[in-house]
Amino acid sequence: MKAAGRKTLLLLALVGVAALFVFDPVPLGNVVVQSINTRVSSSDKAIAGKSAALAVVEPPKEPTAAMDPIQPIRSRVLKSHLSNGFARKDWTPLPTPMPAPPTPAPQAPPLPFAFLGKQLVDGAWTVFLAYQGETIVVKEGQPLGATYHVPQINPPSMAVIYLPLNQTQYLPIGQPE
């Protein structure tokens, strides 16, 4: 069968279904379908067959309470102890919430320098530090990059100030020799 023949056949089927829908002898708005008792006697089985499970019944003029499973809406009054399932059952006051712990003050990061050695020249200490693979020579009062400053060198330690927070840290450099 060619495509044109199939299209024509489908169009005719669609027109037929539409005609059945438009010219239906029993409008669907006036019909109630109810289930019926499926137990039939053996003599009725020959007449009813296995497929008779539903029957078309005309709706009554006025609905009765037995037929209408939906009851009218009425206000519901809840008992006071059931109105809030999450209410407290005693009169003790609620515990006071613990205050949040104070945020710790900012701390300077650990010193990024490693001590290599020191030398006493003309009464002043010179310290040799390793920083990112380079050797840095530092004397008292000199800056160490942009973020550190060395205010004093007194073995066995050297004071280093972290400038953004103005915090002093100490780097061990060993006993004077």
Backbone as CSV, one residue per row, in Angstrom:
resi,resn,N_x,N_y,N_z,CA_x,CA_y,CA_z,C_x,C_y,C_z
1,MET,0.856,-1.173,0.000,0.000,0.000,0.000,0.897,1.229,0.000
2,LYS,0.576,2.201,-0.836,1.379,3.400,-0.955,1.040,4.373,0.172
3,ALA,1.919,5.360,0.323,1.755,6.334,1.401,0.461,7.120,1.243
4,ALA,0.069,7.461,0.042,-1.162,8.214,-0.185,-2.372,7.388,0.228
5,GLY,-2.343,6.070,-0.055,-3.453,5.199,0.333,-3.561,5.071,1.842
6,ARG,-2.411,4.994,2.512,-2.422,4.907,3.981,-2.958,6.189,4.600
7,LYS,-2.564,7.323,4.034,-3.037,8.604,4.564,-4.539,8.732,4.391
8,THR,-5.045,8.281,3.246,-6.483,8.346,2.998,-7.232,7.451,3.973
9,LEU,-6.718,6.247,4.201,-7.351,5.313,5.127,-7.368,5.874,6.548
10,LEU,-6.275,6.472,6.983,-6.223,7.069,8.319,-7.169,8.251,8.432
11,LEU,-7.290,9.051,7.372,-8.197,10.196,7.384,-9.642,9.731,7.483
12,LEU,-9.989,8.668,6.763,-11.354,8.130,6.852,-11.650,7.579,8.237
13,ALA,-10.684,6.919,8.845,-10.881,6.399,10.204,-11.080,7.550,11.186
14,LEU,-10.312,8.624,11.027,-10.443,9.777,11.913,-11.808,10.429,11.755
15,VAL,-12.296,10.550,10.516,-13.614,11.137,10.273,-14.693,10.248,10.884
16,GLY,-14.534,8.946,10.800,-15.521,8.032,11.379,-15.584,8.146,12.896
17,VAL,-14.455,8.234,13.552,-14.438,8.375,15.013,-15.043,9.704,15.422
18,ALA,-14.749,10.770,14.667,-15.313,12.080,14.977,-16.826,12.056,14.809
19,ALA,-17.325,11.370,13.789,-18.774,11.279,13.578,-19.428,10.520,14.726
20,LEU,-18.818,9.445,15.200,-19.378,8.713,16.342,-19.407,9.584,17.589
21,PHE,-18.413,10.387,17.754,-18.366,11.255,18.931,-19.439,12.337,18.856
22,VAL,-19.636,12.932,17.668,-20.589,14.022,17.522,-22.018,13.494,17.562
23,PHE,-22.294,12.385,16.906,-23.659,11.869,16.795,-23.917,10.725,17.763
24,ASP,-23.355,10.770,18.957,-23.529,9.715,19.968,-24.972,9.717,20.444
25,PRO,-25.694,8.561,20.412,-27.099,8.550,20.826,-27.268,8.721,22.339
26,VAL,-26.270,8.330,23.156,-26.375,8.462,24.612,-25.288,9.433,25.059
27,PRO,-25.652,10.685,25.413,-24.619,11.628,25.859,-23.970,11.137,27.152
28,LEU,-22.698,11.353,27.265,-21.958,10.863,28.430,-22.298,11.605,29.705
29,GLY,-22.827,12.788,29.638,-23.147,13.567,30.831,-24.314,12.994,31.610
30,ASN,-25.197,12.179,31.006,-26.376,11.662,31.688,-26.228,10.210,32.097
31,VAL,-25.077,9.615,31.988,-24.909,8.200,32.263,-23.990,8.021,33.462
32,VAL,-24.397,7.126,34.373,-23.559,6.762,35.503,-23.216,5.295,35.349
33,VAL,-21.970,4.968,35.465,-21.551,3.587,35.348,-21.277,3.075,36.747
34,GLN,-21.954,2.016,37.131,-21.766,1.440,38.453,-21.374,-0.020,38.298
35,SER,-20.592,-0.491,39.257,-20.252,-1.913,39.217,-21.442,-2.720,39.707
36,ILE,-21.577,-3.925,39.187,-22.659,-4.789,39.611,-22.064,-6.041,40.218
37,ASN,-22.890,-6.833,40.828,-22.453,-8.072,41.437,-21.957,-9.008,40.340
38,THR,-20.717,-9.437,40.457,-20.151,-10.302,39.427,-20.433,-11.767,39.690
39,ARG,-21.017,-12.076,40.803,-21.379,-13.464,41.075,-22.699,-13.759,40.377
40,VAL,-22.623,-14.631,39.459,-23.835,-14.994,38.724,-24.039,-16.502,38.849
41,SER,-25.256,-16.883,38.719,-25.541,-18.309,38.812,-25.063,-18.998,37.545
42,SER,-24.977,-20.304,37.629,-24.470,-21.060,36.488,-25.388,-20.919,35.272
43,SER,-26.690,-20.734,35.493,-27.592,-20.571,34.356,-27.416,-19.211,33.690
44,ASP,-27.039,-18.201,34.515,-26.829,-16.866,33.954,-25.479,-16.742,33.262
45,LYS,-24.559,-17.652,33.537,-23.236,-17.559,32.927,-23.315,-17.698,31.415
46,ALA,-24.211,-18.523,30.977,-24.341,-18.703,29.533,-24.858,-17.424,28.889
47,ILE,-25.730,-16.713,29.606,-26.304,-15.488,29.049,-25.319,-14.322,29.220
48,ALA,-24.806,-14.155,30.449,-23.976,-12.987,30.760,-22.570,-13.127,30.212
49,GLY,-22.036,-14.327,30.218,-20.662,-14.512,29.771,-19.699,-13.999,30.834
50,LYS,-18.462,-13.928,30.481,-17.446,-13.504,31.447,-17.237,-11.987,31.426
51,SER,-17.779,-11.272,30.458,-17.448,-9.859,30.316,-18.465,-8.916,30.935
52,ALA,-19.560,-9.410,31.502,-20.583,-8.522,32.036,-20.221,-8.133,33.459
53,ALA,-19.456,-7.085,33.616,-19.074,-6.635,34.950,-19.586,-5.239,35.224
54,LEU,-19.987,-4.469,34.214,-20.474,-3.114,34.401,-21.855,-2.986,33.779
55,ALA,-22.661,-2.117,34.342,-23.995,-1.878,33.808,-24.211,-0.383,33.721
56,VAL,-24.975,0.046,32.748,-25.305,1.459,32.587,-26.608,1.697,33.316
57,VAL,-26.608,2.677,34.225,-27.781,2.969,35.044,-28.073,4.455,34.914
58,GLU,-29.330,4.793,34.781,-29.716,6.204,34.742,-29.549,6.784,36.142
59,PRO,-29.028,8.016,36.235,-28.848,8.615,37.556,-30.184,8.985,38.158
60,PRO,-30.293,8.908,39.494,-31.557,9.302,40.135,-31.727,10.814,40.053
61,LYS,-32.950,11.242,40.248,-33.248,12.668,40.152,-32.559,13.440,41.274
62,GLU,-32.602,12.924,42.493,-31.962,13.579,43.625,-30.972,12.593,44.240
63,PRO,-29.713,13.000,44.444,-28.749,12.076,45.046,-29.088,11.824,46.504
64,THR,-28.870,10.598,46.926,-29.117,10.227,48.312,-27.787,10.126,49.048
65,ALA,-27.840,10.152,50.381,-26.625,10.091,51.188,-25.942,8.743,51.050
66,ALA,-26.720,7.684,50.789,-26.116,6.359,50.646,-25.303,6.278,49.367
67,MET,-25.753,6.983,48.307,-25.032,6.933,47.042,-23.860,7.901,47.010
68,ASP,-23.968,9.012,47.737,-22.953,10.054,47.677,-21.920,9.818,48.779
69,PRO,-20.713,9.335,48.437,-19.716,9.086,49.478,-19.073,10.375,49.982
70,ILE,-19.279,11.483,49.296,-18.680,12.742,49.727,-19.654,13.443,50.650
71,GLN,-19.244,13.625,51.875,-20.083,14.281,52.865,-19.880,15.789,52.773
72,PRO,-20.863,16.561,53.172,-20.702,18.021,53.118,-19.584,18.475,54.065
73,ILE,-18.962,19.571,53.699,-17.857,20.099,54.505,-18.438,20.790,55.724
74,ARG,-17.890,20.472,56.864,-18.313,21.137,58.089,-17.062,21.502,58.872
75,SER,-17.183,22.470,59.707,-16.009,22.923,60.449,-15.590,21.846,61.446
76,ARG,-14.319,21.713,61.565,-13.776,20.717,62.487,-13.235,21.441,63.702
77,VAL,-13.657,21.029,64.858,-13.191,21.634,66.098,-12.210,20.653,66.720
78,LEU,-10.969,21.075,66.827,-9.963,20.215,67.429,-9.893,20.474,68.917
79,LYS,-9.638,19.433,69.644,-9.448,19.599,71.075,-8.152,20.348,71.314
80,SER,-8.087,21.072,72.412,-6.938,21.949,72.647,-5.631,21.172,72.726
81,HIS,-5.635,19.955,73.266,-4.380,19.215,73.372,-3.968,18.605,72.040
82,LEU,-4.857,18.581,71.054,-4.510,18.053,69.742,-4.246,19.147,68.713
83,SER,-4.483,20.411,69.083,-4.360,21.476,68.104,-2.919,21.682,67.647
84,ASN,-1.956,21.455,68.511,-0.556,21.615,68.123,0.204,20.406,68.644
85,GLY,0.561,19.522,67.753,1.260,18.313,68.156,2.683,18.553,68.617
86,PHE,3.209,19.746,68.355,4.590,20.039,68.716,4.697,20.995,69.903
87,ALA,3.600,21.260,70.573,3.633,22.186,71.706,4.344,21.538,72.891
88,ARG,4.965,22.387,73.718,5.637,21.878,74.914,4.585,21.423,75.916
89,LYS,4.900,20.409,76.679,3.955,19.839,77.628,4.180,20.341,79.052
90,ASP,5.238,21.089,79.305,5.486,21.590,80.651,5.711,23.094,80.602
91,TRP,5.797,23.696,81.792,5.909,25.147,81.881,7.326,25.604,82.202
92,THR,8.279,24.712,82.163,9.649,25.133,82.435,10.128,26.013,81.282
93,PRO,10.899,27.038,81.592,11.343,27.923,80.514,12.327,27.220,79.594
94,LEU,12.367,27.688,78.384,13.297,27.126,77.416,14.724,27.435,77.843
95,PRO,15.644,26.527,77.568,17.032,26.817,77.934,17.560,27.961,77.073
96,THR,18.365,28.784,77.710,18.930,29.908,76.965,19.985,29.372,76.000
97,PRO,19.976,29.859,74.793,20.964,29.358,73.832,22.364,29.810,74.226
98,MET,23.306,28.948,73.956,24.695,29.273,74.258,25.167,30.344,73.279
99,PRO,25.881,31.335,73.791,26.390,32.340,72.861,27.452,31.729,71.955
100,ALA,27.515,32.264,70.778,28.504,31.760,69.830,29.902,32.064,70.354
101,PRO,30.817,31.128,70.190,32.170,31.402,70.677,32.765,32.577,69.910
102,PRO,33.529,33.380,70.595,34.102,34.533,69.894,35.059,34.074,68.801
103,THR,35.067,34.820,67.750,35.970,34.472,66.665,37.399,34.745,67.115
104,PRO,38.283,33.843,66.838,39.658,34.050,67.288,40.295,35.217,66.532
105,ALA,41.195,35.872,67.221,41.906,36.988,66.598,42.779,36.439,65.467
106,PRO,42.968,37.198,64.418,43.808,36.715,63.325,45.243,36.504,63.793
107,GLN,45.837,35.473,63.285,47.201,35.123,63.661,48.118,35.248,62.454
108,ALA,49.338,35.560,62.733,50.344,35.624,61.675,50.637,34.213,61.183
109,PRO,50.916,34.051,59.910,51.246,32.716,59.413,52.608,32.274,59.948
110,PRO,52.881,30.988,59.916,54.204,30.529,60.373,55.302,31.161,59.520
111,LEU,56.432,31.354,60.141,57.536,31.994,59.423,57.981,31.127,58.245
112,PRO,58.116,31.729,57.064,58.506,30.948,55.893,60.026,30.832,55.737
113,PHE,60.762,31.245,56.750,62.218,31.258,56.658,62.811,30.085,57.411
114,ALA,63.928,29.606,56.911,64.685,28.549,57.600,66.054,29.129,57.958
115,PHE,66.496,28.868,59.175,67.785,29.379,59.650,68.917,28.561,59.047
116,LEU,69.898,29.266,58.448,71.071,28.607,57.877,72.316,28.824,58.742
117,GLY,72.472,30.019,59.274,73.661,30.305,60.083,73.661,31.748,60.532
118,LYS,74.704,32.108,61.373,74.815,33.470,61.866,76.291,33.817,61.977
119,GLN,76.572,35.117,62.013,77.958,35.580,62.091,77.955,36.882,62.889
120,LEU,78.938,37.032,63.795,79.099,38.247,64.580,80.196,39.081,63.925
121,VAL,79.843,40.235,63.372,80.787,41.119,62.685,80.692,42.500,63.331
122,ASP,81.794,42.974,63.888,81.873,44.291,64.528,80.792,44.475,65.591
123,GLY,80.489,43.460,66.348,79.529,43.538,67.449,78.078,43.445,67.005
124,ALA,77.802,43.262,65.731,76.433,43.122,65.229,76.271,41.754,64.584
125,TRP,75.129,41.161,64.796,74.851,39.841,64.254,74.322,39.954,62.830
126,THR,74.813,39.055,62.013,74.298,38.877,60.658,73.743,37.458,60.590
127,VAL,72.497,37.321,60.112,71.824,36.009,60.080,71.583,35.638,58.620
128,PHE,71.830,34.372,58.315,71.619,33.834,56.972,70.370,32.948,57.008
129,LEU,69.396,33.312,56.167,68.113,32.592,56.131,67.873,32.034,54.734
130,ALA,67.147,30.937,54.676,66.723,30.362,53.387,65.253,30.701,53.198
131,TYR,64.930,31.214,51.991,63.549,31.561,51.665,63.311,31.262,50.195
132,GLN,62.451,30.301,49.912,62.085,29.878,48.555,63.313,29.571,47.687
133,GLY,64.240,28.839,48.262,65.415,28.400,47.518,66.509,29.448,47.400
134,GLU,66.354,30.586,48.031,67.374,31.632,47.988,67.908,31.879,49.386
135,THR,69.124,32.409,49.448,69.734,32.757,50.726,69.586,34.255,50.943
136,ILE,69.082,34.627,52.119,68.870,36.032,52.450,69.798,36.380,53.615
137,VAL,70.490,37.484,53.513,71.364,37.980,54.579,70.622,39.111,55.269
138,VAL,70.440,38.970,56.615,69.634,39.926,57.365,70.450,40.474,58.526
139,LYS,70.317,41.784,58.759,70.912,42.442,59.919,69.802,43.074,60.727
140,GLU,70.108,43.409,61.965,69.122,43.995,62.865,68.601,45.309,62.286
141,GLY,67.240,45.505,62.319,66.615,46.727,61.832,66.267,46.692,60.350
142,GLN,66.572,45.641,59.647,66.296,45.557,58.211,64.917,44.945,57.941
143,PRO,64.291,45.340,56.827,63.056,44.667,56.430,63.375,43.327,55.777
144,LEU,62.441,42.421,55.899,62.544,41.105,55.249,61.411,41.049,54.229
145,GLY,61.645,41.482,53.032,60.593,41.557,52.029,59.633,42.679,52.378
146,ALA,58.378,42.552,51.899,57.382,43.594,52.136,56.536,43.331,53.365
147,THR,56.582,42.116,53.916,55.668,41.785,55.012,56.357,41.501,56.337
148,TYR,57.683,41.455,56.396,58.377,41.149,57.645,59.436,42.222,57.920
149,HIS,59.752,42.378,59.207,60.797,43.308,59.654,61.540,42.653,60.815
150,VAL,62.855,42.836,60.872,63.681,42.262,61.941,64.078,43.393,62.889
151,PRO,63.423,43.527,64.076,63.771,44.612,64.989,65.019,44.323,65.837
152,GLN,65.225,43.049,66.143,66.395,42.722,66.973,66.859,41.294,66.739
153,ILE,68.171,41.109,66.913,68.768,39.779,66.823,69.543,39.574,68.111
154,ASN,69.063,38.703,68.966,69.698,38.357,70.231,69.701,36.841,70.351
155,PRO,70.832,36.187,70.015,70.843,34.734,70.141,70.460,34.338,71.560
156,PRO,69.642,33.340,71.711,69.321,32.198,70.859,68.116,32.398,69.956
157,SER,67.558,33.634,69.818,66.411,33.828,68.923,66.517,35.168,68.221
158,MET,65.746,35.278,67.175,65.692,36.508,66.396,64.219,36.904,66.313
159,ALA,63.882,38.170,66.641,62.507,38.661,66.577,62.195,39.062,65.141
160,VAL,61.027,38.651,64.670,60.558,38.998,63.331,59.124,39.492,63.482
161,ILE,58.851,40.701,62.972,57.505,41.277,63.072,56.779,41.047,61.750
162,TYR,55.574,40.465,61.845,54.694,40.317,60.679,53.939,41.635,60.558
163,LEU,54.253,42.441,59.567,53.774,43.818,59.462,52.259,43.966,59.279
164,PRO,51.557,43.120,58.484,50.109,43.336,58.334,49.344,43.262,59.648
165,LEU,49.794,42.434,60.598,49.099,42.312,61.883,49.913,42.891,63.030
166,ASN,51.104,43.331,62.756,52.009,43.876,63.762,52.219,42.876,64.903
167,GLN,52.434,41.622,64.557,52.676,40.564,65.540,54.136,40.143,65.471
168,THR,54.713,39.957,66.653,56.115,39.550,66.739,56.201,38.041,66.870
169,GLN,57.081,37.456,66.060,57.352,36.026,66.124,58.854,35.861,66.349
170,TYR,59.236,34.709,66.867,60.650,34.473,67.160,61.142,33.256,66.383
171,LEU,62.311,33.441,65.777,62.949,32.372,65.021,64.187,31.939,65.792
172,PRO,64.273,30.651,66.192,65.460,30.208,66.934,66.698,30.204,66.007
173,ILE,67.783,30.782,66.528,69.015,30.835,65.722,70.211,30.218,66.450
174,GLY,69.992,29.602,67.576,71.074,28.923,68.298,71.809,29.851,69.283
175,GLN,72.610,29.230,70.132,73.350,29.959,71.172,74.500,30.747,70.542
176,PRO,74.871,31.898,71.182,76.039,32.642,70.664,77.304,31.831,70.895
177,GLU,78.265,31.899,69.997,79.495,31.122,70.131,80.661,32.005,70.408
